[in-house]
């Protein structure tokens, strides 16, 4: 007989509430539920009763075994309404076909052509830092780097002339898809977001029109926008959906990854010193390039450990389209199923001292026996994040360039985990406050 899925009793709910108040983070409450209820549990809120599945076996079940019985698209969620038929929120044949069309622009073979632009936009944005005699919000500054990198490489468009105009609209749309009252009240009014979507849509449709008018002049289409425009039968609306998916999901995940990396390095200056010493030894005074990537071992482990502790895609939602069985539990059709890289990456059975920042846990001799699907910052299976290779290269290049040129020191104060569209570091009412100085 199937077991009943555990739900929080009063004691578990109180412990979770106390954790959320203490840490000022929803994720702390989910950690408390996981600690008291185990790897399978269900929340029981009015209108919101998701089943949580945690751990390697659960990740494999959601991402591989039951993939065809779990639908990504949940029509009531704002991200589906915003991205429409974007790759992130489609299923079945449409998803697979669009992924096939888009893959050449995000394939590892395309990445060397993007590295110079990654360095360029990092330099353009960071060039003003030495002139600011005040702590920087590094979360904000990293976003100002990540967004031009994404549009410059994947769209072959320099967004910098439009950045001030589009900035507030991008932030507004990220807030639109962040967790909120809509989780328990799907029809909650959401005024104030229409202008942001119109502003971004107008810009994207203009890019599509201009590229269609000039595509005949391009001998080879290598960037994503040109590939989509040149693809037979792909409408302007479909192109808009894929471009907006990249703008929203692509740059925000890179922003979160790098912001948390600097937060962790700021908390561990000894590791930052090791990382800078490696950059100096491997790159010297040269621009970071493709030839350096495989030799930046410390940076690689730092980024992996940052993604373990604070995976930008911290929760993954699915909808069970039929009755499912996982281990000894029955999951009824129509259930919202959630797997969590964040909780798996902090599972005490899988990781020694899981809350500790320890990049060397990714040394080969310490990670070779780790179970498959214990580490899933980019998902897994056939729907592994299409941008994973891009993000891995971007993370190393941007981190190397900034460590090469600047020193970073955290301002005093606790850092809390903010659950927005991704996980973000927050200090007080701002993002990540750091003192940045040019290296002597």
C-alpha positions as CSV (number, residue, x, y, z in Angstrom):
1,X,0.0,0.0,0.0
2,X,1.3,3.5,-0.8
3,X,2.4,5.6,2.1
4,X,0.7,8.9,2.9
5,X,2.9,11.8,1.9
6,X,3.9,13.6,5.1
7,X,2.5,17.1,5.7
8,X,3.7,19.5,8.4
9,X,2.1,19.3,11.8
10,X,1.9,22.3,14.1
11,X,5.4,21.8,15.5
12,X,6.9,21.5,12.0
13,X,5.0,24.6,10.8
14,X,6.1,26.6,13.8
15,X,9.8,25.5,13.3
16,X,9.6,26.6,9.7
17,X,8.0,29.9,10.5
18,X,10.7,30.6,13.1
19,X,13.4,29.8,10.6
20,X,11.9,32.1,8.0
21,X,11.6,35.0,10.5
22,X,15.2,34.4,11.8
23,X,16.8,34.1,8.4
24,X,14.3,36.4,6.5
25,X,14.1,33.7,3.8
26,X,11.5,31.3,2.5
27,X,14.3,28.8,1.8
28,X,15.0,28.6,5.5
29,X,11.5,27.4,6.0
30,X,11.8,24.8,3.3
31,X,15.0,23.6,4.9
32,X,13.1,23.2,8.2
33,X,10.4,21.2,6.5
34,X,12.9,19.0,4.9
35,X,14.7,18.4,8.2
36,X,11.5,17.4,10.0
37,X,9.6,15.6,7.3
38,X,12.2,13.9,5.1
39,X,12.8,13.8,1.4
40,X,9.2,13.6,0.4
41,X,6.6,16.0,1.9
42,X,3.6,18.1,0.9
43,X,2.7,21.6,1.9
44,X,-0.9,22.1,2.8
45,X,-1.7,25.8,2.2
46,X,-5.1,27.0,0.8
47,X,-4.9,26.7,-2.9
48,X,-1.3,25.6,-2.8
49,X,-0.4,22.0,-1.9
50,X,2.8,21.1,-3.8
51,X,4.6,17.7,-3.3
52,X,8.3,18.2,-2.7
53,X,10.8,15.5,-3.8
54,X,14.3,15.8,-2.6
55,X,17.6,14.0,-3.3
56,X,19.3,12.2,-6.2
57,X,16.6,9.6,-6.8
58,X,13.9,12.3,-6.7
59,X,15.9,14.4,-9.2
60,X,16.3,11.5,-11.5
61,X,12.6,10.7,-11.2
62,X,11.5,14.2,-12.1
63,X,14.1,14.9,-14.8
64,X,14.4,11.6,-16.5
65,X,12.1,8.7,-15.4
66,X,8.8,10.5,-15.2
67,X,9.7,13.3,-17.6
68,X,6.8,12.5,-20.0
69,X,4.3,12.3,-17.2
70,X,5.3,15.7,-15.7
71,X,4.4,18.8,-17.6
72,X,6.5,22.0,-17.3
73,X,3.7,24.3,-18.4
74,X,1.5,25.5,-15.6
75,X,-0.9,28.0,-17.2
76,X,-1.7,29.8,-13.9
77,X,2.0,30.8,-13.3
78,X,3.1,34.3,-14.4
79,X,6.2,33.0,-16.1
80,X,4.0,31.0,-18.6
81,X,1.9,34.1,-19.4
82,X,5.1,36.2,-19.9
83,X,7.2,33.8,-21.9
84,X,4.2,32.2,-23.8
85,X,5.9,29.6,-26.0
86,X,9.5,30.2,-24.8
87,X,11.7,27.2,-24.5
88,X,11.7,27.2,-20.7
89,X,7.9,26.7,-20.4
90,X,7.0,24.5,-23.4
91,X,6.7,20.7,-23.6
92,X,6.7,18.0,-26.1
93,X,7.4,18.4,-29.8
94,X,7.4,22.2,-29.7
95,X,10.1,22.3,-27.1
96,X,12.2,19.7,-28.8
97,X,12.0,21.4,-32.2
98,X,12.8,24.9,-30.9
99,X,15.7,23.5,-28.9
100,X,17.0,21.9,-32.0
101,X,16.8,25.2,-33.9
102,X,18.4,27.2,-31.1
103,X,21.2,24.8,-30.1
104,X,23.9,25.9,-32.6
105,X,24.1,29.4,-31.0
106,X,24.6,27.9,-27.5
107,X,26.7,24.9,-28.4
108,X,30.2,24.6,-26.9
109,X,31.7,25.1,-30.4
110,X,30.1,28.5,-30.6
111,X,31.4,29.8,-27.3
112,X,35.0,30.8,-28.3
113,X,33.5,33.4,-30.6
114,X,31.8,35.0,-27.6
115,X,34.7,35.3,-25.2
116,X,36.0,38.7,-26.5
117,X,32.6,40.3,-26.0
118,X,32.3,38.9,-22.5
119,X,35.6,40.6,-21.7
120,X,34.6,43.8,-23.5
121,X,31.3,44.3,-21.7
122,X,32.9,43.5,-18.3
123,X,35.4,46.2,-19.0
124,X,32.9,48.7,-20.2
125,X,30.7,48.4,-17.1
126,X,33.5,48.1,-14.5
127,X,35.5,51.0,-16.0
128,X,33.4,53.5,-13.9
129,X,33.9,51.7,-10.6
130,X,37.2,53.3,-9.5
131,X,35.5,56.7,-9.7
132,X,32.7,55.9,-7.3
133,X,33.8,56.7,-3.8
134,X,31.2,54.5,-2.1
135,X,30.3,50.8,-1.7
136,X,28.9,49.3,-4.9
137,X,25.8,47.1,-5.1
138,X,27.6,44.3,-6.8
139,X,24.4,42.5,-7.5
140,X,23.2,45.4,-9.6
141,X,26.6,45.8,-11.3
142,X,26.9,42.2,-12.2
143,X,23.4,42.4,-13.8
144,X,24.7,45.4,-15.8
145,X,27.5,43.2,-17.1
146,X,25.4,40.0,-17.7
147,X,22.6,41.6,-19.7
148,X,24.9,43.3,-22.3
149,X,26.9,40.1,-22.6
150,X,23.8,38.1,-23.3
151,X,22.4,40.4,-26.0
152,X,25.8,41.2,-27.5
153,X,26.7,37.5,-27.9
154,X,23.4,35.8,-28.6
155,X,21.6,38.6,-30.4
156,X,24.5,40.4,-31.9
157,X,23.0,43.6,-30.5
158,X,24.6,46.2,-28.2
159,X,22.0,46.9,-25.6
160,X,24.0,49.6,-23.9
161,X,22.5,52.6,-25.7
162,X,19.0,51.3,-24.6
163,X,20.0,50.0,-21.2
164,X,18.8,52.9,-19.2
165,X,15.5,52.9,-21.0
166,X,14.9,49.1,-20.6
167,X,16.5,48.6,-17.1
168,X,13.4,49.3,-15.0
169,X,11.2,47.2,-17.3
170,X,13.6,44.2,-17.0
171,X,13.6,44.4,-13.2
172,X,9.8,44.8,-13.2
173,X,9.3,41.6,-15.3
174,X,11.7,39.7,-13.0
175,X,9.5,40.8,-10.1
176,X,6.4,39.7,-12.0
177,X,7.6,36.1,-12.2
178,X,9.0,36.0,-8.6
179,X,7.1,34.0,-5.9
180,X,4.2,35.9,-4.4
181,X,0.5,35.9,-3.6
182,X,-0.3,34.4,-7.0
183,X,0.9,31.0,-5.7
184,X,-2.1,30.7,-3.5
185,X,-4.4,33.1,-5.4
186,X,-3.7,32.5,-9.1
187,X,-6.1,35.3,-10.2
188,X,-4.7,38.0,-7.9
189,X,-4.6,41.3,-9.7
190,X,-1.1,42.3,-10.9
191,X,-1.4,45.9,-11.9
192,X,1.7,47.9,-13.0
193,X,3.4,45.2,-15.1
194,X,1.8,45.9,-18.5
195,X,4.0,48.8,-19.3
196,X,7.1,46.8,-18.7
197,X,6.1,44.0,-21.0
198,X,5.1,46.5,-23.7
199,X,8.4,48.2,-23.5
200,X,10.4,45.0,-23.7
201,X,8.2,43.6,-26.4
202,X,8.5,46.8,-28.5
203,X,12.3,46.5,-28.3
204,X,12.3,42.8,-29.2
205,X,10.0,43.0,-32.1
206,X,12.1,45.9,-33.4
207,X,15.2,43.7,-33.3
208,X,13.3,41.0,-35.2
209,X,12.1,43.4,-37.9
210,X,15.6,44.9,-38.3
211,X,17.2,41.5,-38.5
212,X,14.7,40.2,-41.1
213,X,15.5,43.3,-43.2
214,X,19.2,42.7,-43.1
215,X,19.5,38.9,-42.9
216,X,20.3,38.5,-46.6
217,X,23.5,40.5,-46.0
218,X,24.8,37.9,-43.6
219,X,26.8,35.1,-45.2
220,X,26.6,32.9,-42.1
221,X,24.1,33.1,-39.2
222,X,25.8,32.2,-36.0
223,X,24.0,34.3,-33.3
224,X,20.7,33.2,-31.9
225,X,18.6,36.0,-33.3
226,X,19.9,35.5,-36.8
227,X,19.4,31.7,-36.6
228,X,15.8,32.1,-35.5
229,X,15.1,34.7,-38.2
230,X,16.6,32.5,-40.9
231,X,14.8,29.3,-39.7
232,X,11.9,28.3,-41.9
233,X,8.4,28.8,-40.4
234,X,9.5,30.5,-37.2
235,X,7.1,33.5,-36.7
236,X,8.0,36.8,-35.2
237,X,5.9,35.9,-32.1
238,X,7.9,32.7,-31.6
239,X,11.2,34.5,-32.0
240,X,10.0,37.1,-29.4
241,X,9.2,34.3,-27.0
242,X,12.7,32.7,-27.3
243,X,14.5,36.1,-27.1
244,X,12.5,37.1,-24.0
245,X,13.3,33.7,-22.4
246,X,17.0,34.4,-22.9
247,X,16.7,38.0,-21.6
248,X,14.8,37.0,-18.5
249,X,16.1,33.6,-17.6
250,X,19.6,33.8,-19.2
251,X,21.0,37.0,-17.7
252,X,19.3,36.6,-14.3
253,X,20.8,33.2,-13.6
254,X,24.3,34.4,-14.5
255,X,23.8,37.5,-12.4
256,X,22.8,35.3,-9.4
257,X,25.7,32.9,-9.9
258,X,28.3,35.6,-10.0
259,X,26.8,37.7,-7.3
260,X,26.8,34.8,-4.9
261,X,30.3,33.9,-5.9
262,X,31.5,37.3,-4.9
263,X,29.5,37.2,-1.7
264,X,31.2,33.9,-0.7
265,X,34.6,35.1,-1.7
266,X,34.0,38.2,0.4
267,X,33.2,36.0,3.3
268,X,36.3,33.9,2.7
269,X,39.2,36.2,1.8
270,X,41.7,33.3,1.9
271,X,39.8,31.6,-1.0
272,X,39.7,34.9,-2.8
273,X,43.4,35.3,-2.5
274,X,43.9,31.8,-3.9
275,X,41.6,32.6,-6.8
276,X,43.4,35.9,-7.6
277,X,46.8,34.1,-7.4
278,X,45.6,31.6,-9.9
279,X,44.4,34.3,-12.2
280,X,47.7,36.1,-12.0
281,X,49.7,32.9,-12.7
282,X,47.5,31.7,-15.6
283,X,46.5,34.9,-17.3
284,X,49.0,37.5,-16.1
285,X,48.3,40.8,-17.8
286,X,46.6,39.3,-20.9
287,X,42.9,39.4,-21.6
288,X,41.2,36.2,-20.3
289,X,40.7,33.9,-23.3
290,X,39.6,30.4,-24.3
291,X,43.1,29.1,-23.8
292,X,43.0,29.9,-20.1
293,X,39.7,28.3,-19.3
294,X,40.9,24.7,-18.6
295,X,43.7,26.0,-16.4
296,X,41.6,28.0,-14.0
297,X,41.0,25.1,-11.6
298,X,40.4,27.1,-8.5
299,X,37.9,29.4,-10.2
300,X,36.1,26.3,-11.6
301,X,35.7,24.9,-8.1
302,X,34.7,28.2,-6.6
303,X,31.9,28.6,-9.2
304,X,30.8,25.0,-8.7
305,X,30.6,25.5,-4.9
306,X,28.7,28.7,-5.3
307,X,26.2,26.9,-7.6
308,X,25.9,24.2,-5.0
309,X,25.1,26.5,-2.1
310,X,23.0,28.9,-4.0
311,X,21.7,27.4,-7.3
312,X,19.9,30.2,-9.2
313,X,17.2,27.7,-10.3
314,X,16.6,26.6,-6.7
315,X,13.2,25.0,-7.3
316,X,11.7,23.3,-10.3
317,X,7.9,23.1,-10.8
318,X,6.1,20.4,-12.7
319,X,2.5,19.3,-13.1
320,X,1.6,15.6,-12.8
321,X,-0.6,14.8,-15.8
322,X,-1.3,11.3,-14.5
323,X,-1.1,9.3,-11.3
324,X,2.5,8.7,-10.4
325,X,4.4,6.5,-7.9
326,X,7.7,7.5,-6.4
327,X,9.2,5.0,-4.1
328,X,6.3,4.2,-1.7
329,X,4.3,7.3,-2.3
330,X,1.4,7.9,-4.7
331,X,1.3,11.4,-6.4
332,X,-2.2,12.0,-7.8
333,X,-2.7,13.5,-11.2
334,X,-3.0,17.2,-11.1
335,X,-0.5,17.6,-8.3
336,X,2.2,20.3,-8.5
337,X,5.5,18.5,-8.1
338,X,8.6,20.4,-6.9
339,X,12.2,19.2,-7.0
340,X,14.8,21.4,-5.3
341,X,18.5,21.6,-6.3
342,X,18.9,23.9,-3.3
343,X,17.7,21.3,-0.8
344,X,19.5,18.4,-2.5
345,X,22.7,20.4,-2.5
346,X,22.5,20.9,1.2
347,X,21.4,17.3,2.0
348,X,23.5,16.2,5.1
349,X,23.6,12.6,3.7
350,X,25.2,13.7,0.5
351,X,27.5,16.5,1.6
352,X,29.9,16.8,4.6
353,X,29.1,20.0,6.6
354,X,26.7,21.0,3.8
355,X,26.3,24.7,4.7
356,X,30.1,25.3,4.7
357,X,31.7,27.0,1.6
358,X,34.4,24.5,0.6
359,X,35.4,24.7,-3.1
360,X,37.8,21.8,-2.7
361,X,34.9,19.4,-2.2
362,X,34.9,19.4,-6.0
363,X,38.5,18.1,-6.3
364,X,38.3,14.8,-8.3
365,X,39.4,12.7,-5.4
366,X,36.6,14.1,-3.2
367,X,33.8,14.1,-5.8
368,X,34.2,10.9,-7.8
369,X,31.9,8.8,-5.6
370,X,29.1,11.4,-5.4
371,X,25.8,10.0,-6.7
372,X,24.5,11.0,-10.0
373,X,21.9,13.8,-9.7
374,X,23.2,14.9,-6.3
375,X,24.5,18.0,-8.0
376,X,22.0,19.6,-10.5
377,X,22.4,23.3,-10.7
378,X,21.5,23.2,-14.4
379,X,18.8,20.4,-14.1
380,X,19.5,17.2,-16.0
381,X,18.3,14.7,-18.5
382,X,17.0,15.7,-22.0
383,X,16.1,19.2,-20.7
384,X,19.4,20.1,-19.1
385,X,19.6,23.9,-19.3
386,X,20.4,24.8,-22.9
387,X,22.5,27.7,-21.6
388,X,24.7,25.6,-19.3
389,X,27.9,25.7,-21.5
390,X,27.4,29.4,-22.0
391,X,27.0,30.1,-18.3
392,X,30.1,28.1,-17.4
393,X,32.3,30.0,-19.8
394,X,30.8,33.4,-18.9
395,X,31.2,32.7,-15.2
396,X,34.9,32.0,-15.5
397,X,35.7,34.8,-17.9
398,X,33.8,37.5,-16.0
399,X,35.2,36.3,-12.6
400,X,38.7,36.1,-13.9
401,X,38.6,39.6,-15.4
402,X,37.2,41.2,-12.3
403,X,39.6,39.4,-10.0
404,X,42.5,40.3,-12.4
405,X,41.7,44.1,-12.1
406,X,40.0,44.7,-8.7
407,X,40.0,43.8,-5.0
408,X,36.6,43.2,-3.3
409,X,35.7,43.6,0.3
410,X,32.3,43.0,1.8
411,X,30.7,45.8,3.8
412,X,29.6,44.8,7.3
413,X,26.3,43.2,7.8
414,X,24.5,39.8,7.3
415,X,23.7,38.5,3.9
416,X,20.3,36.9,3.5
417,X,18.9,34.6,0.8
418,X,16.2,36.4,-1.2
419,X,13.9,34.2,-3.3
420,X,13.1,36.1,-6.4
421,X,13.1,34.8,-10.0
422,X,16.4,33.3,-8.9
423,X,18.2,33.2,-5.5
424,X,19.8,36.6,-4.8
425,X,22.1,37.8,-2.0
426,X,20.6,40.8,-0.1
427,X,22.1,43.0,2.6
428,X,19.5,45.1,4.3
429,X,17.3,46.7,1.7
430,X,19.9,46.6,-1.0
431,X,21.7,43.8,-2.9
432,X,25.4,43.0,-2.3
433,X,27.4,45.9,-0.8
434,X,31.1,45.6,-1.5
435,X,34.1,48.0,-1.6
436,X,35.9,47.7,-4.9
437,X,39.4,49.0,-5.6
438,X,41.7,48.8,-8.5
439,X,44.5,46.4,-7.8
440,X,47.9,48.0,-7.5
